[in-house]
């Protein structure tokens, strides 16, 4: 119960993003599970794996919040995410597309 109250009392950049993605992703997965035919289950699998990775980030984030101030951690996380997205953008022909 303490970790759930920490999400409210000590939010960080990653924890907010993880919660938003879970709120969007879980209903999407349930919807796709019941509407997409069996041949389209690869998308559901990818989404579940992505959500599991995000849960892993959330666990690491909660561990770091215990050791680092949440405001400093939020700044560090935002800089790392922004830096990664900038790097990805400039190394992939100035595009965020995968294909």
N, CA and C atoms as an extended XYZ file, in Angstrom:
297
Properties=species:S:1:pos:R:3:atomname:S:1:resname:S:1:resid:I:1 pbc="F F F"
N         0.820       -1.196        0.000 N   UNK     1
C         0.000        0.000        0.000 CA  UNK     1
C         0.859        1.253        0.000 C   UNK     1
N         2.036        1.158        0.580 N   UNK     2
C         2.918        2.308        0.647 CA  UNK     2
C         3.364        2.750       -0.742 C   UNK     2
N         3.613        1.797       -1.633 N   UNK     3
C         4.071        2.166       -2.971 CA  UNK     3
C         2.969        2.853       -3.773 C   UNK     3
N         1.724        2.487       -3.540 N   UNK     4
C         0.621        3.148       -4.243 CA  UNK     4
C         0.461        4.578       -3.740 C   UNK     4
N         0.583        4.775       -2.454 N   UNK     5
C         0.482        6.143       -1.942 CA  UNK     5
C         1.689        6.974       -2.364 C   UNK     5
N         2.840        6.327       -2.573 N   UNK     6
C         4.008        7.050       -3.077 CA  UNK     6
C         3.790        7.556       -4.495 C   UNK     6
N         3.008        6.824       -5.282 N   UNK     7
C         2.714        7.289       -6.640 CA  UNK     7
C         1.967        8.612       -6.619 C   UNK     7
N         1.135        8.799       -5.618 N   UNK     8
C         0.363       10.036       -5.513 CA  UNK     8
C         1.180       11.129       -4.829 C   UNK     8
N         1.894       10.761       -3.787 N   UNK     9
C         2.634       11.765       -3.027 CA  UNK     9
C         3.946       12.173       -3.682 C   UNK     9
N         4.593       11.250       -4.393 N   UNK    10
C         5.892       11.533       -5.007 CA  UNK    10
C         5.889       11.141       -6.486 C   UNK    10
N         5.127       11.847       -7.300 N   UNK    11
C         5.117       11.487       -8.721 CA  UNK    11
C         6.400       11.935       -9.414 C   UNK    11
N         6.801       11.175      -10.401 N   UNK    12
C         7.940       11.546      -11.233 CA  UNK    12
C         7.502       11.501      -12.688 C   UNK    12
N         8.382       11.924      -13.557 N   UNK    13
C         8.078       11.968      -14.985 CA  UNK    13
C         7.708       10.581      -15.506 C   UNK    13
N         8.524        9.596      -15.186 N   UNK    14
C         8.284        8.237      -15.673 CA  UNK    14
C         7.019        7.643      -15.059 C   UNK    14
N         6.768        7.903      -13.790 N   UNK    15
C         5.576        7.327      -13.169 CA  UNK    15
C         4.302        7.897      -13.787 C   UNK    15
N         4.304        9.175      -14.092 N   UNK    16
C         3.130        9.782      -14.725 CA  UNK    16
C         2.936        9.217      -16.130 C   UNK    16
N         4.018        9.099      -16.886 N   UNK    17
C         3.932        8.546      -18.242 CA  UNK    17
C         3.460        7.092      -18.197 C   UNK    17
N         3.980        6.315      -17.266 N   UNK    18
C         3.572        4.907      -17.147 CA  UNK    18
C         2.089        4.780      -16.821 C   UNK    18
N         1.610        5.614      -15.931 N   UNK    19
C         0.193        5.559      -15.566 CA  UNK    19
C        -0.681        5.953      -16.750 C   UNK    19
N        -0.285        6.993      -17.470 N   UNK    20
C        -1.059        7.418      -18.643 CA  UNK    20
C        -1.082        6.313      -19.697 C   UNK    20
N         0.074        5.709      -19.956 N   UNK    21
C         0.127        4.642      -20.958 CA  UNK    21
C        -0.660        3.413      -20.521 C   UNK    21
N        -0.674        3.115      -19.239 N   UNK    22
C        -1.457        1.978      -18.753 CA  UNK    22
C        -2.952        2.256      -18.881 C   UNK    22
N        -3.355        3.475      -18.555 N   UNK    23
C        -4.773        3.833      -18.660 CA  UNK    23
C        -5.239        3.774      -20.114 C   UNK    23
N        -4.371        4.134      -21.035 N   UNK    24
C        -4.726        4.064      -22.455 CA  UNK    24
C        -4.551        2.641      -22.985 C   UNK    24
N        -3.484        1.979      -22.582 N   UNK    25
C        -3.115        0.700      -23.178 CA  UNK    25
C        -3.965       -0.483      -22.766 C   UNK    25
N        -4.328       -0.569      -21.508 N   UNK    26
C        -5.079       -1.738      -21.046 CA  UNK    26
C        -6.460       -1.823      -21.703 C   UNK    26
N        -7.235       -0.743      -21.758 N   UNK    27
C        -8.510       -0.849      -22.489 CA  UNK    27
C        -8.315       -1.143      -23.981 C   UNK    27
N        -7.249       -0.611      -24.565 N   UNK    28
C        -6.971       -0.883      -25.971 CA  UNK    28
C        -6.676       -2.363      -26.195 C   UNK    28
N        -5.902       -2.951      -25.312 N   UNK    29
C        -5.583       -4.377      -25.431 CA  UNK    29
C        -6.844       -5.222      -25.275 C   UNK    29
N        -7.676       -4.873      -24.312 N   UNK    30
C        -8.923       -5.624      -24.109 CA  UNK    30
C        -9.821       -5.489      -25.336 C   UNK    30
N        -9.930       -4.291      -25.876 N   UNK    31
C       -10.744       -4.074      -27.071 CA  UNK    31
C       -10.212       -4.890      -28.246 C   UNK    31
N        -8.907       -4.841      -28.459 N   UNK    32
C        -8.319       -5.585      -29.571 CA  UNK    32
C        -8.443       -7.092      -29.366 C   UNK    32
N        -8.369       -7.521      -28.135 N   UNK    33
C        -8.474       -8.953      -27.851 CA  UNK    33
C        -9.824       -9.502      -28.294 C   UNK    33
N       -10.869       -8.713      -28.120 N   UNK    34
C       -12.205       -9.192      -28.459 CA  UNK    34
C       -12.647       -8.841      -29.871 C   UNK    34
N       -11.950       -7.952      -30.566 N   UNK    35
C       -12.412       -7.551      -31.892 CA  UNK    35
C       -11.498       -7.982      -33.033 C   UNK    35
N       -10.227       -8.158      -32.787 N   UNK    36
C        -9.294       -8.518      -33.852 CA  UNK    36
C        -9.260      -10.038      -33.996 C   UNK    36
N        -9.249      -10.536      -35.228 N   UNK    37
C        -9.165      -11.992      -35.405 CA  UNK    37
C        -7.832      -12.544      -34.896 C   UNK    37
N        -7.762      -13.842      -34.798 N   UNK    38
C        -6.583      -14.500      -34.225 CA  UNK    38
C        -5.302      -14.173      -34.976 C   UNK    38
N        -5.403      -13.930      -36.264 N   UNK    39
C        -4.200      -13.644      -37.043 CA  UNK    39
C        -3.593      -12.287      -36.692 C   UNK    39
N        -4.331      -11.428      -36.031 N   UNK    40
C        -3.827      -10.112      -35.673 CA  UNK    40
C        -3.332      -10.023      -34.244 C   UNK    40
N        -3.033      -11.139      -33.647 N   UNK    41
C        -2.658      -11.131      -32.237 CA  UNK    41
C        -1.227      -10.652      -31.994 C   UNK    41
N        -0.442      -10.475      -33.041 N   UNK    42
C         0.923       -9.983      -32.856 CA  UNK    42
C         0.919       -8.574      -32.269 C   UNK    42
N        -0.016       -7.754      -32.697 N   UNK    43
C        -0.111       -6.398      -32.154 CA  UNK    43
C        -0.415       -6.399      -30.673 C   UNK    43
N        -1.287       -7.289      -30.260 N   UNK    44
C        -1.613       -7.401      -28.835 CA  UNK    44
C        -0.386       -7.856      -28.057 C   UNK    44
N         0.349       -8.792      -28.613 N   UNK    45
C         1.557       -9.288      -27.950 CA  UNK    45
C         2.581       -8.172      -27.785 C   UNK    45
N         2.763       -7.386      -28.811 N   UNK    46
C         3.713       -6.275      -28.741 CA  UNK    46
C         3.267       -5.258      -27.694 C   UNK    46
N         1.980       -4.973      -27.647 N   UNK    47
C         1.473       -4.017      -26.661 CA  UNK    47
C         1.642       -4.540      -25.235 C   UNK    47
N         1.414       -5.818      -25.033 N   UNK    48
C         1.590       -6.399      -23.698 CA  UNK    48
C         3.063       -6.346      -23.290 C   UNK    48
N         3.953       -6.670      -24.213 N   UNK    49
C         5.387       -6.598      -23.910 CA  UNK    49
C         5.785       -5.162      -23.588 C   UNK    49
N         5.269       -4.210      -24.351 N   UNK    50
C         5.564       -2.801      -24.095 CA  UNK    50
C         5.070       -2.384      -22.710 C   UNK    50
N         3.874       -2.812      -22.341 N   UNK    51
C         3.356       -2.472      -21.014 CA  UNK    51
C         4.180       -3.132      -19.906 C   UNK    51
N         4.657       -4.344      -20.144 N   UNK    52
C         5.516       -4.996      -19.151 CA  UNK    52
C         6.838       -4.247      -18.987 C   UNK    52
N         7.376       -3.747      -20.086 N   UNK    53
C         8.594       -2.940      -20.008 CA  UNK    53
C         8.322       -1.659      -19.221 C   UNK    53
N         7.173       -1.053      -19.463 N   UNK    54
C         6.825        0.160      -18.727 CA  UNK    54
C         6.646       -0.126      -17.235 C   UNK    54
N         6.092       -1.280      -16.897 N   UNK    55
C         5.971       -1.662      -15.486 CA  UNK    55
C         7.361       -1.841      -14.878 C   UNK    55
N         8.277       -2.399      -15.648 N   UNK    56
C         9.657       -2.516      -15.179 CA  UNK    56
C        10.278       -1.153      -14.913 C   UNK    56
N        10.045       -0.210      -15.827 N   UNK    57
C        10.531        1.155      -15.606 CA  UNK    57
C         9.898        1.769      -14.362 C   UNK    57
N         8.628        1.472      -14.146 N   UNK    58
C         7.936        2.010      -12.973 CA  UNK    58
C         8.520        1.442      -11.682 C   UNK    58
N         8.846        0.163      -11.686 N   UNK    59
C         9.451       -0.453      -10.499 CA  UNK    59
C        10.823        0.168      -10.227 C   UNK    59
N        11.616        0.328      -11.270 N   UNK    60
C        12.931        0.960      -11.108 CA  UNK    60
C        12.770        2.397      -10.626 C   UNK    60
N        11.795        3.093      -11.180 N   UNK    61
C        11.534        4.475      -10.787 CA  UNK    61
C        11.161        4.564       -9.311 C   UNK    61
N        10.301        3.678       -8.863 N   UNK    62
C         9.893        3.702       -7.455 CA  UNK    62
C        11.065        3.370       -6.535 C   UNK    62
N        11.957        2.501       -6.987 N   UNK    63
C        13.151        2.200       -6.196 CA  UNK    63
C        14.053        3.429       -6.106 C   UNK    63
N        14.200        4.140       -7.217 N   UNK    64
C        15.054        5.325       -7.223 CA  UNK    64
C        14.458        6.475       -6.421 C   UNK    64
N        13.128        6.549       -6.349 N   UNK    65
C        12.487        7.620       -5.578 CA  UNK    65
C        12.832        7.496       -4.100 C   UNK    65
N        13.034        6.286       -3.656 N   UNK    66
C        13.400        6.099       -2.242 CA  UNK    66
C        14.800        6.633       -1.945 C   UNK    66
N        15.663        6.681       -2.965 N   UNK    67
C        17.046        7.104       -2.758 CA  UNK    67
C        17.336        8.522       -3.242 C   UNK    67
N        16.555        9.015       -4.194 N   UNK    68
C        16.792       10.331       -4.791 CA  UNK    68
C        15.521       11.156       -4.634 C   UNK    68
N        15.679       12.446       -4.469 N   UNK    69
C        14.531       13.351       -4.388 CA  UNK    69
C        13.719       13.255       -5.678 C   UNK    69
N        12.392       13.244       -5.540 N   UNK    70
C        11.552       13.017       -6.718 CA  UNK    70
C        11.640       14.149       -7.740 C   UNK    70
N        11.893       15.367       -7.315 N   UNK    71
C        12.019       16.466       -8.280 CA  UNK    71
C        13.304       16.330       -9.095 C   UNK    71
N        14.391       15.995       -8.429 N   UNK    72
C        15.648       15.784       -9.147 CA  UNK    72
C        15.529       14.592      -10.090 C   UNK    72
N        14.878       13.544       -9.619 N   UNK    73
C        14.702       12.354      -10.447 CA  UNK    73
C        13.839       12.658      -11.665 C   UNK    73
N        12.812       13.473      -11.500 N   UNK    74
C        11.961       13.844      -12.632 CA  UNK    74
C        12.749       14.609      -13.683 C   UNK    74
N        13.604       15.509      -13.238 N   UNK    75
C        14.424       16.271      -14.182 CA  UNK    75
C        15.383       15.335      -14.911 C   UNK    75
N        16.010       14.440      -14.181 N   UNK    76
C        16.937       13.483      -14.798 CA  UNK    76
C        16.204       12.609      -15.813 C   UNK    76
N        15.032       12.116      -15.444 N   UNK    77
C        14.258       11.270      -16.355 CA  UNK    77
C        13.827       12.036      -17.598 C   UNK    77
N        13.374       13.259      -17.419 N   UNK    78
C        12.939       14.062      -18.566 CA  UNK    78
C        14.109       14.348      -19.498 C   UNK    78
N        15.268       14.634      -18.938 N   UNK    79
C        16.450       14.892      -19.767 CA  UNK    79
C        16.848       13.623      -20.518 C   UNK    79
N        16.828       12.481      -19.847 N   UNK    80
C        17.186       11.223      -20.514 CA  UNK    80
C        16.201       10.866      -21.627 C   UNK    80
N        14.919       11.007      -21.367 N   UNK    81
C        13.914       10.681      -22.388 CA  UNK    81
C        14.017       11.654      -23.561 C   UNK    81
N        14.153       12.937      -23.272 N   UNK    82
C        14.288       13.930      -24.337 CA  UNK    82
C        15.566       13.702      -25.135 C   UNK    82
N        16.640       13.394      -24.443 N   UNK    83
C        17.896       13.111      -25.131 CA  UNK    83
C        17.796       11.892      -26.028 C   UNK    83
N        17.148       10.843      -25.538 N   UNK    84
C        16.989        9.643      -26.357 CA  UNK    84
C        16.124        9.931      -27.580 C   UNK    84
N        15.019       10.640      -27.387 N   UNK    85
C        14.142       10.948      -28.522 CA  UNK    85
C        14.840       11.848      -29.537 C   UNK    85
N        15.639       12.787      -29.064 N   UNK    86
C        16.399       13.643      -29.974 CA  UNK    86
C        17.421       12.826      -30.751 C   UNK    86
N        18.128       11.961      -30.059 N   UNK    87
C        19.099       11.080      -30.723 CA  UNK    87
C        18.412       10.205      -31.768 C   UNK    87
N        17.288        9.613      -31.402 N   UNK    88
C        16.556        8.753      -32.327 CA  UNK    88
C        16.088        9.540      -33.546 C   UNK    88
N        15.615       10.747      -33.326 N   UNK    89
C        15.112       11.580      -34.416 CA  UNK    89
C        16.218       11.894      -35.420 C   UNK    89
N        17.384       12.286      -34.930 N   UNK    90
C        18.454       12.695      -35.831 CA  UNK    90
C        19.196       11.521      -36.461 C   UNK    90
N        19.131       10.347      -35.874 N   UNK    91
C        19.810        9.197      -36.475 CA  UNK    91
C        18.907        8.381      -37.385 C   UNK    91
N        17.642        8.712      -37.467 N   UNK    92
C        16.706        7.977      -38.318 CA  UNK    92
C        16.053        8.897      -39.339 C   UNK    92
N        16.870        9.594      -40.089 N   UNK    93
C        16.418       10.457      -41.184 CA  UNK    93
C        15.393       11.493      -40.741 C   UNK    93
N        15.591       12.051      -39.579 N   UNK    94
C        14.725       13.098      -39.039 CA  UNK    94
C        13.256       12.687      -39.039 C   UNK    94
N        13.034       11.493      -38.525 N   UNK    95
C        11.682       10.954      -38.485 CA  UNK    95
C        11.539       10.024      -37.288 C   UNK    95
N        10.333        9.945      -36.763 N   UNK    96
C        10.053        9.006      -35.682 CA  UNK    96
C         9.399        7.730      -36.196 C   UNK    96
N         9.259        7.605      -37.507 N   UNK    97
C         8.603        6.414      -38.045 CA  UNK    97
C         9.515        5.199      -37.910 C   UNK    97
N         8.908        4.061      -37.737 N   UNK    98
C         9.660        2.824      -37.544 CA  UNK    98
C        10.028        2.205      -38.885 C   UNK    98
N         9.136        2.275      -39.839 N   UNK    99
C         9.320        1.581      -41.105 CA  UNK    99
C        10.161        2.260      -42.103 C   UNK    99
